[in-house]
């Protein structure tokens, strides 16, 4: 949430307004957020006596009954808007369908919407909350590695526009974020791998100790869902918890002084110089983690060609991408796409490339601005030659979105769920009951 203080003064030619906004939001590590004994989430809704939840459809299938029992136990009426949001449904239309549910529910000013799902869901629902009455509160429960480590750590919310990633968006901080890593037990291995890329991103450029842990435990972390699977050894669990906590902390440490991205040299933009364009070029699109891995691997080769990254560090980084099953190359990542993506990012970064690249020793980065198209093309040719000698010729495992996460999942008919909920006034007092339609999004009931 935020608190704005502003003043207005007369000047010789008109008026001058100066404002200072205080932004405050919290993160809470909590295993078993839907366990009835854990009252922290319920406490956020007790004054309202009700909750509108925007929830990923797959998560609802797995945890919907548990969530309903949780809110029933705490006498809080629950309405659920179920959604399946993949890259092709990360759109303004999906956002508006969430807004429809918020409007039908009758969200009261300052009443928080609950958002449960991966980074795509928290991005779109968060943007819907930013747009609805210009500023609606929300609480996040991320459920994927990308959500827990990256998307739900930032205050950026967005949808795709055209074939451009996150072209429309806002900066909108939640009231609270609950970090429950037990959700990883049911996360598909492909999505664990997808999120692993974000940890390589932050550690290779900002945290050498965490990079060492990723390198040491790579395969086991992916196979055991970061040691959340049954039978995981305590040592691996300690390493996994340390990695995840450090990843979140580094993200916050680097982003907190720059919440609105006024400074455009951003360490966490490693892997996001060319990927925003080519991620959506293949059909089906690349998973986000694989797209940024291609960008990161190519950026590492560019750094190596300049003598910024030693041969051993370059190979170590590429081997980690390969061992984790992340992509380092794709046929569509060619000179034409490279030039198109460069032109796009120059606009985003105010005319400068500002490409973060890892440097030796790993755990640090520099920003490149003076890279010519000729140098980019030469580095691309060298990169493709190098990764061709790696397993799968640098292609990723499960690198593309599938039917479960494209947003195309449908059911029979435009079903609407109805729930009778107790409305409340601003002071939290009960008002007469009304029937509310929990509208559904992008064909999913």
HELIX and SHEET records of a PDB file:
HELIX    1   1 UNK A   40  UNK A   45  1                                   6    
HELIX    2   2 UNK A   57  UNK A   73  1                                  17    
HELIX    3   3 UNK A   87  UNK A   89  5                                   3    
HELIX    4   4 UNK A   92  UNK A  105  1                                  14    
HELIX    5   5 UNK A  119  UNK A  131  1                                  13    
HELIX    6   6 UNK A  132  UNK A  134  5                                   3    
HELIX    7   7 UNK A  145  UNK A  146  1                                   2    
HELIX    8   8 UNK A  147  UNK A  151  3                                   5    
HELIX    9   9 UNK A  181  UNK A  186  5                                   6    
HELIX   10  10 UNK A  189  UNK A  206  1                                  18    
HELIX   11  11 UNK A  208  UNK A  223  1                                  16    
HELIX   12  12 UNK A  234  UNK A  256  1                                  23    
HELIX   13  13 UNK A  267  UNK A  269  5                                   3    
HELIX   14  14 UNK A  275  UNK A  278  1                                   4    
HELIX   15  15 UNK A  288  UNK A  305  1                                  18    
HELIX   16  16 UNK A  311  UNK A  323  1                                  13    
HELIX   17  17 UNK A  335  UNK A  348  1                                  14    
HELIX   18  18 UNK A  373  UNK A  387  1                                  15    
HELIX   19  19 UNK A  391  UNK A  394  5                                   4    
SHEET    1   A 2 UNK A   2  UNK A  10  0                                        
SHEET    2   A 2 UNK A  15  UNK A  23 -1                                        
SHEET    1   B 6 UNK A  26  UNK A  29  0                                        
SHEET    2   B 6 UNK A 176  UNK A 179  1                                        
SHEET    3   B 6 UNK A 138  UNK A 142  1                                        
SHEET    4   B 6 UNK A 113  UNK A 117  1                                        
SHEET    5   B 6 UNK A  50  UNK A  56  1                                        
SHEET    6   B 6 UNK A  77  UNK A  83  1                                        
SHEET    1   C 2 UNK A 156  UNK A 161  0                                        
SHEET    2   C 2 UNK A 164  UNK A 171 -1                                        
SHEET    1   D 2 UNK A 355  UNK A 359  0                                        
SHEET    2   D 2 UNK A 364  UNK A 368 -1                                        
SHEET    1   E 2 UNK A 417  UNK A 421  0                                        
SHEET    2   E 2 UNK A 434  UNK A 438 -1                                        
END                                                                             
